[in-house]
Amino acid sequence: MQVTIKRLGHRGDGIADGPIYVAGALPDEVVEGDVQDGRMAAPTVVSASADRVHPDCPHYGTCGGCQVMHASDPFVGRWKIDVVRQALAAHDLPAPIKGIATSPPQSRRRAVLSGRRGKDGAVVGFHGRRSDQIVGVPDCRVLHPDIIAAFPLLRDLTERLAPRGGEMSLTVTTSKNGLDIAITGAGAVAQKTATELVRIVSEAGIARLTVDGDTLLRAVDPAQTVAGVSMVPAPGAFLQATPHGESALIACVSRALGDAGHVVDLFAGCGTFALPISRRAQVHAAEGDKAMTDALLAAWRKGRGHRPLTAETRDLFSDPLTADELSRFDAAVIDPPRAGSEAQMHQIAASKLGRVAAVSCNPVTFARDAKVLTEAGFAMEWIRVVDQFRWSTHVELAAAFTRA
């Protein structure tokens, strides 16, 4: 069957009339192949788009991580901007988008990898496209070189720890003092195995190894530098994926806050925004994970020249800051998980806050929550798309809201 691709879907598939979803196709291309259940899984490109490029990765055909590496960078940038625009249009919202900031190749400092033991040895990597099969990615084009260099070690750890017939997760983060490895899904570790693991990772220069919440080795602090302050995150803690993306988001948040002197940081994490903001404003941070709150406060205490910072551990989904609590502040930063934070947004809308710096990793839930603010009298001044997950379908953004 031969079809013409009309547009690119938000999951990276080309879409033809029907609809027919075509893997690896681009708009205006003519492709042919067998169609089953509305999908063409193995298309032959009859007429290629001018935006088609050769994927610069030997794992592209099997790994599910970089779904749009076959498209030119300018095309991917325009497409990600359009994903945000379409999400906003679904709620009749404007899209004052001010470009896109794309992280360079091999800059991913944090990755959540999967590991499994098999007959031919252990494999560590990402899942394949629409598959539970793990694809080894020793020549990955997005991961930091320090993570790539550790793949033999990660496979060794997987061989020793992964449950038979199952898989485990390895969160690997670069730091200025060596890699920080947090493993989950391994189960109980025998004392003899733990002793051997400590020897192996010590010889490899690993900063910290944690297995299912138990820190087996902390040779040195796996420290990150945030706003000139050394911060030690909790094992496996969320961090922005690339330093470039983190810098772009911090710049956006700073611009959105303006001269606000008293700021509340919602879903503050380990302090990605709270620490830089505290250099010029008083900050109160709220975060649901106590280990992250503790890391934030410990880092702030090391700072010099920072304004007062307080923090509380609070589940903002079930117990959002109320409108009265929020009205004590001049501005808010909010960076929720992919599900967004509709309940917290309603409290912001009902408060006396004048400015909101919103960060999101999901344009769909961002648009839903932005509608709550605009209906309460906030104006969306601008949006900046941030592409930390280069060549993937993942889209992040930062936006500024002011109350009229």
C-alpha positions in Angstrom: 0.0 0.0 0.0 1.3 3.5 -0.9 0.4 6.6 1.1 1.5 10.2 1.5 2.4 11.5 5.0 0.4 14.5 6.0 1.9 15.3 9.4 4.1 14.1 12.2 2.3 12.8 15.3 3.3 13.7 18.9 4.9 10.3 19.3 7.1 10.7 16.2 5.2 8.6 13.7 4.2 10.0 10.3 0.4 10.1 9.9 -1.3 9.5 6.5 -5.0 9.7 5.8 -7.0 6.9 7.5 -5.3 7.6 9.8 -2.4 5.3 9.1 0.6 5.6 11.4 4.0 5.1 9.7 7.1 4.5 11.7 10.1 6.8 10.8 8.2 8.8 8.1 8.2 12.6 7.7 5.5 15.0 6.3 5.1 15.1 2.5 6.9 11.7 2.0 5.5 9.0 -0.1 5.9 5.6 1.5 4.7 2.1 0.9 4.4 -1.1 2.9 2.1 -3.5 4.6 -0.6 -1.9 6.9 -1.9 -3.8 9.9 -4.3 -2.4 12.4 -3.7 1.1 11.1 0.1 0.9 11.3 2.9 0.6 8.7 5.7 -0.7 10.8 8.4 -1.2 8.0 7.8 1.4 5.3 9.9 1.9 2.2 10.4 5.5 1.4 9.4 6.1 -2.3 9.8 9.9 -2.2 11.9 11.4 0.6 11.5 14.7 2.4 14.1 17.4 2.1 14.3 17.3 5.9 15.3 13.6 6.0 18.9 13.0 7.2 20.9 9.8 7.9 20.6 8.9 11.6 24.1 9.4 13.2 23.8 6.4 15.5 24.4 2.7 15.0 21.6 1.9 17.5 18.9 3.9 15.8 17.2 1.0 14.1 16.5 -0.8 17.4 16.8 1.6 20.3 13.6 3.4 21.2 15.2 6.5 22.6 15.7 8.8 19.6 12.5 8.6 17.6 13.2 11.5 15.3 16.9 11.2 14.6 16.0 10.7 10.9 14.8 14.4 10.7 17.0 17.5 10.4 17.6 19.6 13.5 15.7 22.6 12.2 12.7 20.4 11.4 12.7 18.8 14.9 12.9 22.3 16.5 9.9 23.5 14.4 8.0 20.3 15.2 8.5 20.5 18.9 7.4 24.2 18.9 4.3 23.1 17.0 3.6 20.4 19.6 3.4 23.1 22.2 1.3 25.3 19.9 -1.2 22.6 19.3 -1.5 21.8 23.0 -2.3 25.4 23.7 -4.7 25.7 20.8 -6.8 22.8 22.3 -7.6 25.2 25.1 -8.0 28.3 22.9 -4.8 29.7 24.4 -2.3 31.9 22.5 1.2 30.6 21.9 3.7 33.5 22.4 6.7 31.1 21.8 10.1 32.6 21.9 12.2 30.0 20.1 13.8 26.8 21.3 17.0 25.9 23.3 18.4 22.5 22.2 21.0 20.7 24.2 24.1 19.5 22.3 24.9 15.8 21.6 26.5 13.7 24.3 25.5 16.1 27.1 22.9 13.9 28.9 24.4 13.8 32.5 21.6 11.7 33.9 20.0 8.5 32.4 17.7 5.9 33.7 18.9 2.6 32.1 17.5 -0.9 32.2 19.5 -4.0 32.8 18.8 -7.7 32.4 20.7 -10.9 32.5 20.5 -13.3 29.6 22.1 -16.4 28.1 24.7 -14.3 26.3 25.5 -12.2 29.3 24.0 -9.0 30.7 22.7 -6.2 28.6 22.3 -2.6 29.7 20.5 0.1 27.7 17.2 1.5 26.7 14.0 -0.4 25.6 13.4 -0.9 21.9 10.6 0.8 20.1 7.3 -0.5 21.3 9.1 -3.4 23.0 10.2 -4.6 26.4 13.5 -5.8 24.8 16.5 -4.0 26.1 18.9 -2.6 23.5 22.5 -2.1 24.5 23.7 1.4 23.5 27.5 1.5 24.0 27.8 4.1 21.1 24.8 6.3 22.2 24.9 9.8 20.8 23.1 11.5 23.6 24.7 10.2 26.8 27.7 11.9 28.4 31.0 10.2 27.5 31.5 9.4 31.2 28.3 7.3 31.2 29.3 5.6 28.0 32.7 4.6 29.4 31.0 3.0 32.4 28.9 0.5 30.3 31.3 -2.5 31.0 30.9 -1.8 34.7 27.1 -1.4 34.5 26.9 -4.8 32.7 29.0 -6.3 35.4 26.7 -4.9 38.1 23.7 -6.2 36.2 25.2 -9.7 35.9 25.7 -9.8 39.6 22.4 -8.1 40.8 19.6 -8.4 38.2 16.9 -10.9 39.2 16.7 -14.0 36.9 13.9 -13.5 34.4 13.5 -9.9 35.3 15.1 -6.5 34.9 16.5 -3.8 37.1 16.8 0.0 36.7 20.1 1.8 36.9 20.0 5.6 37.4 23.4 6.9 36.4 24.4 10.5 37.0 27.6 12.3 36.3 29.1 14.5 39.0 32.3 16.5 39.5 33.6 13.7 41.7 32.6 10.6 39.6 29.5 8.7 38.7 26.6 8.3 41.0 24.8 5.0 40.5 21.4 4.1 42.0 20.0 0.7 41.3 16.4 -0.4 42.0 14.8 -3.8 41.4 17.8 -5.9 42.5 16.3 -7.1 45.8 18.3 -8.1 48.8 22.1 -8.2 48.4 24.1 -10.9 50.2 27.0 -9.6 52.3 29.6 -11.4 50.2 28.1 -9.8 47.1 28.0 -6.4 48.7 31.7 -6.6 49.6 32.6 -7.6 46.1 30.5 -4.8 44.6 32.3 -2.2 46.9 35.7 -3.4 45.7 34.6 -3.3 42.0 33.1 0.2 42.0 35.9 1.6 44.2 38.5 0.4 41.7 36.4 2.1 38.9 36.4 5.4 40.7 32.6 5.5 41.3 31.5 8.2 43.8 28.5 6.5 45.2 26.6 3.2 44.7 23.1 2.6 46.1 21.1 -0.6 45.7 17.4 -0.4 46.5 17.9 2.4 48.9 20.9 1.0 50.7 24.1 3.0 50.1 26.9 0.4 49.7 29.6 2.9 48.8 30.0 6.6 49.2 33.7 7.1 48.5 33.2 10.9 47.8 30.2 13.1 47.6 28.6 12.9 44.1 28.2 16.7 44.2 26.5 18.9 41.6 27.2 22.7 41.4 24.0 24.8 41.5 24.3 28.6 41.6 27.9 28.2 42.7 27.0 26.0 45.6 27.9 22.3 46.0 24.7 20.2 46.3 24.7 16.5 47.0 21.4 15.0 45.6 19.7 12.0 47.2 20.5 8.7 45.4 18.6 8.5 42.1 17.1 12.0 42.7 15.7 13.9 39.8 18.0 16.4 38.1 17.6 18.3 34.9 18.9 16.0 32.1 21.6 18.3 30.7 23.6 21.3 32.2 22.6 23.2 29.0 18.9 22.6 29.6 19.2 23.4 33.3 20.9 26.7 32.5 18.2 27.6 29.9 15.4 26.9 32.4 17.1 28.9 35.2 17.5 31.8 32.8 13.8 31.6 31.9 12.7 31.4 35.5 14.8 34.4 36.5 13.4 36.4 33.7 9.8 35.5 34.5 10.2 36.4 38.2 11.5 39.9 37.4 12.3 41.8 40.6 10.1 39.7 42.9 11.6 39.9 46.4 9.8 37.0 48.1 9.3 33.8 46.0 7.7 30.4 46.6 9.2 27.4 44.7 6.7 24.6 44.3 7.9 21.1 43.5 11.3 22.5 44.3 13.3 19.2 44.1 16.9 19.6 45.2 17.0 23.3 44.5 17.5 23.8 40.7 15.6 27.1 40.9 15.5 27.8 44.7 19.2 28.1 45.0 19.8 30.5 42.2 16.8 32.6 43.1 18.0 32.8 46.7 21.0 34.9 45.5 18.6 37.8 45.0 15.3 37.0 46.7 13.9 35.3 49.8 12.7 31.8 49.0 10.3 29.3 50.5 10.6 25.8 48.8 8.0 23.1 49.0 8.8 19.5 47.8 7.2 16.1 48.5 10.4 14.2 48.9 12.2 14.8 52.2 15.6 13.6 50.9 15.4 16.3 48.3 14.4 19.0 50.8 17.3 18.0 53.0 19.7 18.2 50.1 18.4 21.6 49.2 18.8 23.0 52.7 22.3 21.5 53.2 23.4 23.1 49.9 21.9 26.5 50.9 23.8 26.5 54.2 27.1 26.2 52.3 26.3 29.3 50.2 27.7 32.8 50.6 25.7 35.9 50.0 22.3 34.0 49.6 19.1 35.5 51.0 17.0 33.6 53.6 15.6 30.2 52.4 13.1 27.9 54.1 11.8 24.6 53.0 9.1 22.2 53.9 8.3 18.6 52.9 4.8 18.6 51.6 2.7 16.6 49.1 1.5 19.3 46.8 -0.9 16.9 45.0 -3.0 16.1 48.1 -2.0 19.1 50.2 -1.3 22.1 47.9 -0.3 25.4 49.4 -3.5 27.3 49.9 -4.4 30.7 48.3 -3.9 32.4 51.7 -0.5 30.9 52.1 0.5 31.8 48.5 -0.7 35.4 48.9 2.3 36.1 51.3 4.6 35.9 48.3 5.3 38.2 45.3 5.8 35.4 42.8 5.8 31.6 42.4 7.9 29.0 40.5 6.1 25.8 39.7 7.8 22.7 38.1 5.5 19.7 38.5 5.9 16.2 37.2 4.4 15.1 33.8 0.9 14.9 35.4 0.9 18.7 36.0 -0.6 20.1 39.1 -4.2 21.2 38.6 -5.0 21.4 42.3 -2.1 23.7 43.0 -2.8 25.8 40.0 -6.4 26.5 41.3 -4.9 27.7 44.5 -2.5 30.0 42.7 -5.4 31.3 40.6 -7.3 32.1 43.8 -4.3 33.8 45.5 -3.0 37.3 45.2 0.2 36.3 43.5 1.2 38.6 40.7 3.8 36.5 38.8 4.2 32.8 38.0 7.2 31.2 36.4 5.9 27.8 35.1 8.2 24.9 34.0 6.7 21.8 32.4 7.8 18.5 30.8 4.4 17.9 29.3 2.8 20.5 26.9 -0.7 18.8 27.3 -0.9 19.2 31.1 0.8 22.6 30.9 -1.9 23.8 28.6 -4.6 22.5 30.9 -3.1 24.2 33.9 -2.3 27.4 32.0 -6.0 27.7 31.2 -6.7 27.8 34.9 -4.4 30.8 35.3 -5.6 32.7 32.3 -9.3 32.3 33.4 -8.2 33.9 36.7 -6.8 36.9 35.0 -3.2 36.0 34.4 -1.7 36.8 31.0 0.8 34.4 29.3 3.6 36.7 28.4 6.0 34.3 26.6 7.0 30.6 26.3 10.5 29.2 25.7 10.7 25.6 24.5 13.7 23.7 26.0 14.9 20.5 24.3 17.0 18.5 26.7 16.1 15.2 25.1 17.5 15.7 21.7 16.0 13.6 18.9 13.3 12.2 21.2 9.6 13.2 21.3 10.0 14.6 24.8 9.2 18.4 25.0 9.9 20.8 27.9 9.1 24.5 28.3 9.2 27.5 30.6 6.6 30.2 30.6 5.9 33.6 32.3 2.5 34.6 33.6 1.6 38.0 35.1 -1.7 39.0 36.6 -3.3 42.0 35.0 
